[in-house]
Amino acid sequence: MVKKIGYGQLDCILALALPPNPDFGVDSPQLHILAQITIAKDAERDASVELVSYTHFGKTVILDVTSIKCAVGRIKTKAKNRRGEWFIIDRDGSLCRTAFTQDEQDYEGDD
């Protein structure tokens, strides 16, 4: 796994229940939770250490929700840029980490 700092806008969360598939060695239904995120262009530094800003969004990606380690906020300012600029507020430090857990559930199949 490659560790990378990045920021973006969480557009939606998708929960997919995939059926068993013996061809792939999957014996029971599997729940996958995915996040659709639009990436903040050029915001790849650590906002908990230095000011990180961006003015545009880039591409949209789909990630496994467990790859999201922290959720932070943002604030818009027009101090330097007339059209506005977003600053990322990241105060998590070592205070907490986002935890995603999955409860065991029974799934209804289309048998």
MMTF fields as JSON, N, C-alpha, C and O atoms, coordinates in Angstrom:
{
  "mmtfVersion": "1.0.0",
  "mmtfProducer": "UNKNOWN",
  "numBonds": 443,
  "numAtoms": 444,
  "numGroups": 111,
  "numChains": 1,
  "numModels": 1,
  "chainsPerModel": [1],
  "groupsPerChain": [111],
  "chainIdList": ["A"],
  "bondAtomList": [4, 2, 8, 6, 12, 10, 16, 14, 20, 18, 24, 22, 28, 26, 32, 30, 36, 34, 40, 38, 44, 42, 48, 46, 52, 50, 56, 54, 60, 58, 64, 62, 68, 66, 72, 70, 76, 74, 80, 78, 84, 82, 88, 86, 92, 90, 96, 94, 100, 98, 104, 102, 108, 106, 112, 110, 116, 114, 120, 118, 124, 122, 128, 126, 132, 130, 136, 134, 140, 138, 144, 142, 148, 146, 152, 150, 156, 154, 160, 158, 164, 162, 168, 166, 172, 170, 176, 174, 180, 178, 184, 182, 188, 186, 192, 190, 196, 194, 200, 198, 204, 202, 208, 206, 212, 210, 216, 214, 220, 218, 224, 222, 228, 226, 232, 230, 236, 234, 240, 238, 244, 242, 248, 246, 252, 250, 256, 254, 260, 258, 264, 262, 268, 266, 272, 270, 276, 274, 280, 278, 284, 282, 288, 286, 292, 290, 296, 294, 300, 298, 304, 302, 308, 306, 312, 310, 316, 314, 320, 318, 324, 322, 328, 326, 332, 330, 336, 334, 340, 338, 344, 342, 348, 346, 352, 350, 356, 354, 360, 358, 364, 362, 368, 366, 372, 370, 376, 374, 380, 378, 384, 382, 388, 386, 392, 390, 396, 394, 400, 398, 404, 402, 408, 406, 412, 410, 416, 414, 420, 418, 424, 422, 428, 426, 432, 430, 436, 434, 440, 438],
  "bondOrderList": [1, 1, 1, 1, 1, 1, 1, 1, 1, 1, 1, 1, 1, 1, 1, 1, 1, 1, 1, 1, 1, 1, 1, 1, 1, 1, 1, 1, 1, 1, 1, 1, 1, 1, 1, 1, 1, 1, 1, 1, 1, 1, 1, 1, 1, 1, 1, 1, 1, 1, 1, 1, 1, 1, 1, 1, 1, 1, 1, 1, 1, 1, 1, 1, 1, 1, 1, 1, 1, 1, 1, 1, 1, 1, 1, 1, 1, 1, 1, 1, 1, 1, 1, 1, 1, 1, 1, 1, 1, 1, 1, 1, 1, 1, 1, 1, 1, 1, 1, 1, 1, 1, 1, 1, 1, 1, 1, 1, 1, 1],
  "groupList": [{"groupName": "MET", "atomNameList": ["N", "CA", "C", "O"], "elementList": ["N", "C", "C", "O"], "formalChargeList": [0, 0, 0, 0], "bondAtomList": [1, 0, 2, 1, 3, 2], "bondOrderList": [1, 1, 2], "singleLetterCode": "M", "chemCompType": "L-PEPTIDE LINKING"}, {"groupName": "VAL", "atomNameList": ["N", "CA", "C", "O"], "elementList": ["N", "C", "C", "O"], "formalChargeList": [0, 0, 0, 0], "bondAtomList": [1, 0, 2, 1, 3, 2], "bondOrderList": [1, 1, 2], "singleLetterCode": "V", "chemCompType": "L-PEPTIDE LINKING"}, {"groupName": "LYS", "atomNameList": ["N", "CA", "C", "O"], "elementList": ["N", "C", "C", "O"], "formalChargeList": [0, 0, 0, 0], "bondAtomList": [1, 0, 2, 1, 3, 2], "bondOrderList": [1, 1, 2], "singleLetterCode": "K", "chemCompType": "L-PEPTIDE LINKING"}, {"groupName": "ILE", "atomNameList": ["N", "CA", "C", "O"], "elementList": ["N", "C", "C", "O"], "formalChargeList": [0, 0, 0, 0], "bondAtomList": [1, 0, 2, 1, 3, 2], "bondOrderList": [1, 1, 2], "singleLetterCode": "I", "chemCompType": "L-PEPTIDE LINKING"}, {"groupName": "GLY", "atomNameList": ["N", "CA", "C", "O"], "elementList": ["N", "C", "C", "O"], "formalChargeList": [0, 0, 0, 0], "bondAtomList": [1, 0, 2, 1, 3, 2], "bondOrderList": [1, 1, 2], "singleLetterCode": "G", "chemCompType": "PEPTIDE LINKING"}, {"groupName": "TYR", "atomNameList": ["N", "CA", "C", "O"], "elementList": ["N", "C", "C", "O"], "formalChargeList": [0, 0, 0, 0], "bondAtomList": [1, 0, 2, 1, 3, 2], "bondOrderList": [1, 1, 2], "singleLetterCode": "Y", "chemCompType": "L-PEPTIDE LINKING"}, {"groupName": "GLN", "atomNameList": ["N", "CA", "C", "O"], "elementList": ["N", "C", "C", "O"], "formalChargeList": [0, 0, 0, 0], "bondAtomList": [1, 0, 2, 1, 3, 2], "bondOrderList": [1, 1, 2], "singleLetterCode": "Q", "chemCompType": "L-PEPTIDE LINKING"}, {"groupName": "LEU", "atomNameList": ["N", "CA", "C", "O"], "elementList": ["N", "C", "C", "O"], "formalChargeList": [0, 0, 0, 0], "bondAtomList": [1, 0, 2, 1, 3, 2], "bondOrderList": [1, 1, 2], "singleLetterCode": "L", "chemCompType": "L-PEPTIDE LINKING"}, {"groupName": "ASP", "atomNameList": ["N", "CA", "C", "O"], "elementList": ["N", "C", "C", "O"], "formalChargeList": [0, 0, 0, 0], "bondAtomList": [1, 0, 2, 1, 3, 2], "bondOrderList": [1, 1, 2], "singleLetterCode": "D", "chemCompType": "L-PEPTIDE LINKING"}, {"groupName": "CYS", "atomNameList": ["N", "CA", "C", "O"], "elementList": ["N", "C", "C", "O"], "formalChargeList": [0, 0, 0, 0], "bondAtomList": [1, 0, 2, 1, 3, 2], "bondOrderList": [1, 1, 2], "singleLetterCode": "C", "chemCompType": "L-PEPTIDE LINKING"}, {"groupName": "ALA", "atomNameList": ["N", "CA", "C", "O"], "elementList": ["N", "C", "C", "O"], "formalChargeList": [0, 0, 0, 0], "bondAtomList": [1, 0, 2, 1, 3, 2], "bondOrderList": [1, 1, 2], "singleLetterCode": "A", "chemCompType": "L-PEPTIDE LINKING"}, {"groupName": "PRO", "atomNameList": ["N", "CA", "C", "O"], "elementList": ["N", "C", "C", "O"], "formalChargeList": [0, 0, 0, 0], "bondAtomList": [1, 0, 2, 1, 3, 2], "bondOrderList": [1, 1, 2], "singleLetterCode": "P", "chemCompType": "L-PEPTIDE LINKING"}, {"groupName": "ASN", "atomNameList": ["N", "CA", "C", "O"], "elementList": ["N", "C", "C", "O"], "formalChargeList": [0, 0, 0, 0], "bondAtomList": [1, 0, 2, 1, 3, 2], "bondOrderList": [1, 1, 2], "singleLetterCode": "N", "chemCompType": "L-PEPTIDE LINKING"}, {"groupName": "PHE", "atomNameList": ["N", "CA", "C", "O"], "elementList": ["N", "C", "C", "O"], "formalChargeList": [0, 0, 0, 0], "bondAtomList": [1, 0, 2, 1, 3, 2], "bondOrderList": [1, 1, 2], "singleLetterCode": "F", "chemCompType": "L-PEPTIDE LINKING"}, {"groupName": "SER", "atomNameList": ["N", "CA", "C", "O"], "elementList": ["N", "C", "C", "O"], "formalChargeList": [0, 0, 0, 0], "bondAtomList": [1, 0, 2, 1, 3, 2], "bondOrderList": [1, 1, 2], "singleLetterCode": "S", "chemCompType": "L-PEPTIDE LINKING"}, {"groupName": "HIS", "atomNameList": ["N", "CA", "C", "O"], "elementList": ["N", "C", "C", "O"], "formalChargeList": [0, 0, 0, 0], "bondAtomList": [1, 0, 2, 1, 3, 2], "bondOrderList": [1, 1, 2], "singleLetterCode": "H", "chemCompType": "L-PEPTIDE LINKING"}, {"groupName": "THR", "atomNameList": ["N", "CA", "C", "O"], "elementList": ["N", "C", "C", "O"], "formalChargeList": [0, 0, 0, 0], "bondAtomList": [1, 0, 2, 1, 3, 2], "bondOrderList": [1, 1, 2], "singleLetterCode": "T", "chemCompType": "L-PEPTIDE LINKING"}, {"groupName": "GLU", "atomNameList": ["N", "CA", "C", "O"], "elementList": ["N", "C", "C", "O"], "formalChargeList": [0, 0, 0, 0], "bondAtomList": [1, 0, 2, 1, 3, 2], "bondOrderList": [1, 1, 2], "singleLetterCode": "E", "chemCompType": "L-PEPTIDE LINKING"}, {"groupName": "ARG", "atomNameList": ["N", "CA", "C", "O"], "elementList": ["N", "C", "C", "O"], "formalChargeList": [0, 0, 0, 0], "bondAtomList": [1, 0, 2, 1, 3, 2], "bondOrderList": [1, 1, 2], "singleLetterCode": "R", "chemCompType": "L-PEPTIDE LINKING"}, {"groupName": "TRP", "atomNameList": ["N", "CA", "C", "O"], "elementList": ["N", "C", "C", "O"], "formalChargeList": [0, 0, 0, 0], "bondAtomList": [1, 0, 2, 1, 3, 2], "bondOrderList": [1, 1, 2], "singleLetterCode": "W", "chemCompType": "L-PEPTIDE LINKING"}],
  "groupTypeList": [0, 1, 2, 2, 3, 4, 5, 4, 6, 7, 8, 9, 3, 7, 10, 7, 10, 7, 11, 11, 12, 11, 8, 13, 4, 1, 8, 14, 11, 6, 7, 15, 3, 7, 10, 6, 3, 16, 3, 10, 2, 8, 10, 17, 18, 8, 10, 14, 1, 17, 7, 1, 14, 5, 16, 15, 13, 4, 2, 16, 1, 3, 7, 8, 1, 16, 14, 3, 2, 9, 10, 1, 4, 18, 3, 2, 16, 2, 10, 2, 12, 18, 18, 4, 17, 19, 13, 3, 3, 8, 18, 8, 4, 14, 7, 9, 18, 16, 10, 13, 16, 6, 8, 17, 6, 8, 5, 17, 4, 8, 8],
  "groupIdList": [1, 2, 3, 4, 5, 6, 7, 8, 9, 10, 11, 12, 13, 14, 15, 16, 17, 18, 19, 20, 21, 22, 23, 24, 25, 26, 27, 28, 29, 30, 31, 32, 33, 34, 35, 36, 37, 38, 39, 40, 41, 42, 43, 44, 45, 46, 47, 48, 49, 50, 51, 52, 53, 54, 55, 56, 57, 58, 59, 60, 61, 62, 63, 64, 65, 66, 67, 68, 69, 70, 71, 72, 73, 74, 75, 76, 77, 78, 79, 80, 81, 82, 83, 84, 85, 86, 87, 88, 89, 90, 91, 92, 93, 94, 95, 96, 97, 98, 99, 100, 101, 102, 103, 104, 105, 106, 107, 108, 109, 110, 111],
  "secStructList": [7, 7, 7, 7, 7, 7, 7, 3, 3, 3, 3, 3, 3, 3, 3, 3, 3, 3, 7, 7, 5, 4, 4, 4, 6, 5, 7, 1, 7, 3, 3, 3, 3, 3, 3, 3, 3, 3, 3, 3, 6, 6, 7, 7, 1, 7, 6, 6, 6, 1, 7, 7, 3, 3, 1, 7, 3, 3, 3, 3, 3, 3, 3, 3, 4, 4, 4, 7, 7, 7, 7, 7, 3, 3, 3, 3, 3, 7, 1, 1, 7, 6, 6, 7, 3, 3, 3, 3, 3, 7, 7, 7, 6, 6, 6, 7, 7, 7, 7, 7, 7, 7, 7, 7, 7, 7, 7, 7, 7, 7, 7],
  "xCoordList": [0.841, 0.0, 0.892, 1.892, 0.524, 1.246, 0.52, -0.672, 1.247, 0.64, 0.789, 1.879, -0.318, -0.3, -1.306, -2.419, -0.906, -1.825, -2.55, -1.93, -3.836, -4.636, -5.934, -6.377, -6.534, -7.786, -8.785, -8.414, -10.037, -11.076, -12.434, -12.564, -13.423, -14.81, -15.469, -15.459, -16.039, -16.76, -18.102, -18.951, -18.292, -19.523, -20.607, -21.765, -20.233, -21.211, -20.493, -19.317, -21.237, -20.75, -21.636, -22.862, -21.019, -21.743, -21.53, -20.397, -22.604, -22.515, -22.986, -24.115, -22.118, -22.429, -22.362, -21.357, -23.415, -23.412, -23.211, -24.1, -22.043, -21.73, -22.043, -21.721, -22.66, -23.052, -21.84, -20.766, -22.021, -20.936, -20.565, -21.41, -19.296, -18.843, -17.718, -16.567, -18.045, -17.037, -15.87, -14.761, -16.098, -15.016, -13.883, -12.732, -14.214, -13.214, -12.896, -12.214, -13.385, -13.117, -13.895, -13.48, -15.013, -15.854, -17.055, -17.943, -17.067, -18.093, -19.349, -20.395, -19.262, -20.428, -20.544, -19.586, -21.719, -21.87, -20.843, -20.505, -20.359, -19.354, -19.887, -20.395, -19.766, -20.166, -18.943, -17.919, -19.046, -17.976, -18.541, -19.598, -17.823, -18.244, -17.21, -16.024, -17.683, -16.812, -17.161, -18.308, -16.174, -16.38, -16.049, -15.001, -16.945, -16.668, -16.167, -16.866, -14.955, -14.304, -13.825, -13.211, -14.11, -13.558, -12.317, -12.397, -11.188, -9.899, -9.693, -10.006, -9.159, -8.76, -7.396, -6.415, -7.344, -6.101, -5.003, -5.239, -3.802, -2.591, -2.654, -1.953, -3.462, -3.535, -2.998, -3.756, -1.681, -1.081, -0.102, 0.597, -0.036, 0.842, 0.035, -1.175, 0.684, 0.035, -0.527, 0.232, -1.85, -2.499, -2.433, -2.757, -2.025, -1.857, -0.521, -0.28, 0.356, 1.686, 1.819, 2.466, 1.206, 1.317, -0.007, -0.861, -0.165, -1.372, -1.385, -0.402, -2.505, -2.693, -3.944, -5.001, -3.828, -4.989, -5.153, -4.238, -6.336, -6.611, -7.699, -8.462, -7.776, -8.8, -9.694, -10.769, -9.262, -10.03, -10.075, -9.193, -11.123, -11.205, -10.687, -10.715, -10.215, -9.711, -10.614, -11.838, -9.996, -10.746, -11.512, -11.252, -12.449, -13.229, -12.708, -12.445, -12.559, -12.064, -13.018, -13.789, -12.947, -13.693, -12.661, -11.77, -12.786, -11.848, -12.592, -13.769, -11.9, -12.426, -12.464, -11.48, -13.587, -13.753, -12.722, -12.422, -12.179, -11.182, -9.852, -8.998, -9.657, -8.417, -8.462, -7.444, -9.626, -9.75, -9.346, -9.995, -8.294, -7.77, -8.27, -8.231, -8.738, -9.173, -10.089, -9.927, -11.036, -11.895, -11.624, -11.575, -11.45, -11.144, -12.11, -12.955, -11.986, -12.876, -12.148, -10.943, -12.908, -12.322, -13.06, -14.201, -12.383, -12.978, -12.573, -11.441, -13.508, -13.221, -12.842, -13.466, -11.812, -11.367, -11.111, -10.818, -11.226, -10.923, -9.775, -9.632, -8.957, -7.871, -6.804, -6.35, -6.397, -5.334, -5.858, -5.233, -6.971, -7.494, -8.914, -9.78, -9.16, -10.47, -11.611, -12.707, -11.344, -12.377, -12.528, -13.428, -11.675, -11.766, -10.774, -10.298, -10.488, -9.515, -9.911, -10.271, -9.851, -10.207, -8.96, -7.935, -9.034, -7.955, -8.441, -9.585, -7.566, -7.908, -7.556, -6.444, -8.512, -8.32, -8.193, -9.158, -7.006, -6.748, -6.152, -4.985, -6.936, -6.482, -6.527, -6.629, -6.452, -6.587, -5.347, -5.456, -4.16, -2.929, -3.021, -3.366, -2.722, -2.852, -4.058, -4.171, -4.969, -6.126, -7.074, -7.56, -7.339, -8.281, -8.054, -7.435, -8.554, -8.517, -9.914, -10.619, -10.302, -11.598, -11.57, -10.627, -12.606, -12.679, -13.941, -15.039, -13.789, -14.926, -15.001, -14.047, -16.14, -16.326, -17.572, -18.491, -17.585, -18.734, -19.326, -18.636, -20.602, -21.294, -21.601, -21.812, -21.623, -22.015, -23.496, -24.305, -23.857, -25.25, -25.584, -24.725, -26.855, -27.35, -27.843, -28.432, -27.612, -28.03, -29.092, -29.02, -30.069, -31.096, -30.626, -30.285, -30.608, -30.165, -31.338, -32.487, -31.049, -32.068, -32.085, -32.007, -32.186, -32.118, -33.208, -33.283],
  "yCoordList": [-1.172, 0.0, 1.243, 1.299, 2.218, 3.481, 4.49, 4.736, 5.076, 6.091, 7.446, 7.818, 8.187, 9.487, 10.397, 9.98, 11.639, 12.63, 13.279, 13.672, 13.391, 14.038, 14.524, 14.0, 15.504, 16.064, 16.129, 16.193, 16.114, 16.186, 16.318, 16.41, 16.327, 16.453, 15.079, 14.432, 14.642, 13.374, 13.59, 14.322, 12.955, 13.118, 12.15, 12.536, 10.9, 9.918, 8.675, 8.451, 7.876, 6.595, 5.516, 5.61, 4.495, 3.403, 2.117, 1.777, 1.407, 0.101, -0.95, -0.897, -1.895, -2.936, -4.303, -4.644, -5.078, -6.459, -7.352, -7.483, -7.957, -8.813, -10.265, -10.714, -10.996, -12.378, -13.314, -12.959, -14.507, -15.493, -15.832, -15.801, -16.156, -16.549, -17.569, -17.191, -18.858, -19.904, -19.792, -20.226, -19.223, -19.064, -18.193, -18.345, -17.279, -16.385, -16.744, -15.985, -17.895, -18.326, -17.543, -17.476, -16.95, -16.183, -17.056, -17.275, -17.555, -18.513, -17.883, -18.53, -16.646, -15.99, -14.563, -14.03, -13.945, -12.56, -11.641, -11.82, -10.674, -9.736, -8.311, -7.888, -7.576, -6.172, -5.309, -5.435, -4.445, -3.508, -2.099, -1.794, -1.236, 0.155, 1.03, 1.002, 1.803, 2.631, 4.102, 4.445, 4.967, 6.412, 7.031, 6.747, 7.877, 8.654, 10.013, 10.737, 10.357, 11.594, 12.382, 11.826, 13.694, 14.593, 15.229, 15.891, 15.026, 15.43, 16.938, 17.548, 17.54, 18.95, 19.031, 18.463, 19.745, 19.825, 20.538, 21.558, 19.978, 20.565, 20.695, 21.537, 19.9, 19.925, 18.596, 17.752, 18.418, 17.133, 17.213, 16.238, 18.344, 18.46, 18.136, 17.924, 18.098, 17.747, 19.003, 19.827, 19.153, 20.351, 20.418, 21.457, 19.347, 19.416, 20.05, 20.376, 20.23, 20.794, 22.191, 23.058, 22.417, 23.701, 24.04, 23.173, 25.312, 25.713, 25.082, 25.141, 24.488, 23.874, 24.487, 24.49, 25.008, 25.613, 25.047, 24.44, 25.26, 24.856, 25.76, 26.35, 25.872, 26.705, 25.908, 26.375, 24.712, 23.905, 22.446, 21.954, 21.777, 20.334, 19.663, 20.239, 18.442, 17.665, 16.494, 16.623, 15.351, 14.165, 13.559, 13.868, 12.699, 11.972, 10.543, 9.923, 10.023, 8.663, 7.893, 8.481, 6.577, 5.692, 4.938, 4.29, 5.027, 4.374, 3.45, 3.66, 2.427, 1.639, 2.566, 3.244, 2.598, 3.562, 3.343, 4.277, 2.136, 1.892, 2.575, 2.659, 3.066, 3.781, 5.233, 5.924, 5.7, 7.058, 7.012, 6.345, 7.705, 7.656, 8.784, 8.674, 9.862, 11.006, 11.879, 11.966, 12.516, 13.491, 14.859, 14.991, 15.869, 17.22, 18.209, 17.825, 19.477, 20.505, 21.484, 21.373, 22.447, 23.468, 24.785, 24.808, 25.883, 27.211, 28.021, 27.926, 28.816, 29.625, 31.037, 31.619, 31.579, 32.942, 33.658, 33.03, 34.973, 35.787, 36.741, 37.774, 36.398, 37.268, 37.448, 38.572, 36.396, 36.478, 36.411, 36.943, 35.778, 35.523, 36.068, 35.639, 36.999, 37.641, 36.643, 36.832, 35.585, 34.578, 33.583, 32.744, 33.67, 32.772, 31.627, 31.238, 31.113, 30.04, 29.253, 29.845, 27.938, 27.081, 26.727, 26.375, 26.815, 26.365, 25.152, 25.104, 24.178, 22.937, 23.062, 23.454, 22.726, 22.765, 21.321, 20.558, 20.951, 19.583, 19.647, 20.0, 19.314, 19.374, 18.003, 17.91, 16.947, 15.625, 15.209, 14.59, 15.539, 15.118, 13.66, 12.812, 13.366, 11.985, 11.847, 10.867, 12.839, 12.801, 11.661, 10.979, 11.452, 10.395, 9.983, 10.704, 8.842, 8.339, 7.851, 7.306, 8.05, 7.578, 6.059, 5.473, 5.42, 3.956, 3.524, 3.967, 2.67, 2.105, 0.634, -0.115, 0.224, -1.179, -1.695, -0.938, -2.968, -3.585, -4.614, -5.533, -4.457, -5.441, -6.647, -6.523, -7.815, -9.016, -8.922, -8.641, -9.151, -9.061, -10.229, -10.785, -10.586, -11.576, -10.834, -9.76, -11.386, -10.761, -11.606, -12.835, -10.928, -11.627, -11.728, -10.722, -12.933, -13.127, -13.214, -13.349, -13.137, -13.272, -14.707, -14.939, -15.661, -17.08, -17.47, -18.627],
  "zCoordList": [0.0, 0.0, 0.0, 0.715, -0.795, -0.866, 0.011, -0.171, 0.971, 1.828, 1.165, 0.731, 1.09, 0.432, 1.12, 1.442, 1.341, 1.89, 0.733, -0.255, 0.851, -0.172, 0.441, 1.463, -0.167, 0.331, -0.805, -1.977, -0.448, -1.457, -0.817, 0.404, -1.647, -1.202, -1.276, -2.324, -0.158, -0.134, -0.812, -0.303, -1.958, -2.727, -2.276, -2.119, -2.069, -1.599, -1.098, -1.382, -0.345, 0.151, -0.441, -0.385, -1.006, -1.648, -0.86, -0.521, -0.569, 0.087, -0.908, -1.396, -1.198, -2.175, -1.511, -0.887, -1.639, -1.165, -2.384, -3.225, -2.466, -3.607, -3.253, -2.152, -4.161, -3.878, -3.855, -4.34, -3.291, -3.32, -4.763, -5.658, -4.972, -6.303, -6.141, -5.925, -6.243, -6.061, -7.045, -6.731, -8.222, -9.202, -8.67, -9.079, -7.755, -7.17, -5.723, -5.035, -5.253, -3.881, -2.846, -1.689, -3.229, -2.305, -1.956, -2.781, -0.704, -0.293, 0.289, 0.343, 0.721, 1.327, 0.784, 0.223, 0.951, 0.476, 1.14, 2.31, 0.397, 0.899, 0.815, -0.223, 1.921, 1.946, 1.658, 2.329, 0.673, 0.334, 0.456, -0.095, 1.188, 1.35, 0.651, 0.98, -0.317, -1.144, -0.972, -0.684, -1.147, -1.069, -2.419, -2.999, -2.917, -4.131, -3.675, -2.965, -4.085, -3.638, -4.846, -5.756, -4.852, -5.861, -5.247, -4.212, -5.88, -5.324, -5.427, -6.45, -4.349, -4.351, -5.041, -4.561, -6.177, -6.958, -6.172, -5.524, -6.248, -5.656, -4.143, -3.582, -3.463, -1.997, -1.48, -1.003, -1.578, -1.237, -0.075, 0.205, 0.6, 1.767, 3.021, 2.941, 4.155, 5.417, 6.081, 6.59, 6.08, 6.627, 8.147, 8.723, 8.81, 10.264, 10.621, 11.784, 9.621, 9.832, 9.236, 9.823, 8.063, 7.37, 6.69, 6.503, 6.323, 5.607, 4.22, 3.481, 3.892, 2.578, 1.98, 2.61, 0.763, 0.118, -1.284, -1.841, -1.838, -3.213, -3.761, -2.996, -5.07, -5.699, -6.637, -7.012, -7.019, -7.968, -7.535, -6.831, -7.975, -7.8, -9.058, -10.145, -8.894, -10.02, -10.321, -10.358, -10.533, -10.931, -9.757, -8.595, -10.089, -9.094, -9.031, -10.062, -7.809, -7.616, -6.706, -5.948, -6.797, -5.905, -5.078, -5.626, -3.739, -2.831, -1.883, -1.591, -1.407, -0.301, 0.911, 1.207, 1.607, 2.697, 3.812, 4.555, 3.942, 4.984, 4.686, 5.568, 3.461, 3.149, 3.624, 3.589, 4.065, 4.603, 6.068, 6.874, 6.409, 7.771, 8.655, 9.881, 8.052, 8.844, 8.003, 6.786, 8.641, 7.962, 8.583, 9.806, 7.744, 8.219, 7.583, 6.775, 7.946, 7.412, 6.511, 6.283, 6.004, 5.134, 5.348, 5.809, 5.004, 5.12, 3.89, 3.416, 3.383, 2.191, 2.618, 3.505, 1.978, 2.249, 0.928, -0.09, 0.962, -0.215, 0.09, -0.564, 1.083, 1.512, 0.433, 0.213, -0.235, -1.24, -2.666, -3.584, -2.853, -4.193, -4.263, -3.5, -5.163, -5.281, -5.471, -4.944, -6.225, -6.493, -5.349, -5.371, -4.377, -3.233, -3.299, -4.366, -2.144, -2.007, -0.765, 0.252, -0.835, 0.292, 1.084, 0.499, 2.413, 3.289, 4.056, 4.507, 4.199, 4.876, 6.354, 6.706, 7.211, 8.658, 9.137, 9.086, 9.599, 10.045, 11.441, 11.608, 12.422, 13.806, 14.478, 15.702, 13.681, 14.279, 15.046, 16.104, 14.528, 15.189, 15.584, 14.761, 16.811, 17.288, 18.209, 18.945, 18.169, 19.062, 18.738, 19.641, 17.468, 17.1, 15.66, 14.878, 15.336, 13.968, 13.628, 14.477, 12.392, 11.94, 11.875, 11.343, 12.416, 12.397, 11.674, 12.011, 10.694, 9.981, 10.344, 10.136, 10.888, 11.229, 10.543, 10.228, 10.323, 9.679, 10.627, 11.069, 10.933, 11.743, 10.875, 9.668, 11.503, 10.776, 10.456, 11.34, 9.215, 8.792, 7.895, 7.211, 7.915, 6.966, 5.741, 5.861, 4.576, 3.335, 2.663, 2.649, 2.112, 1.354, -0.086, -0.709, -0.607, -1.982, -2.932, -2.509, -4.191, -5.235, -5.749, -6.955, -4.841, -5.232, -6.146, -6.559]
}
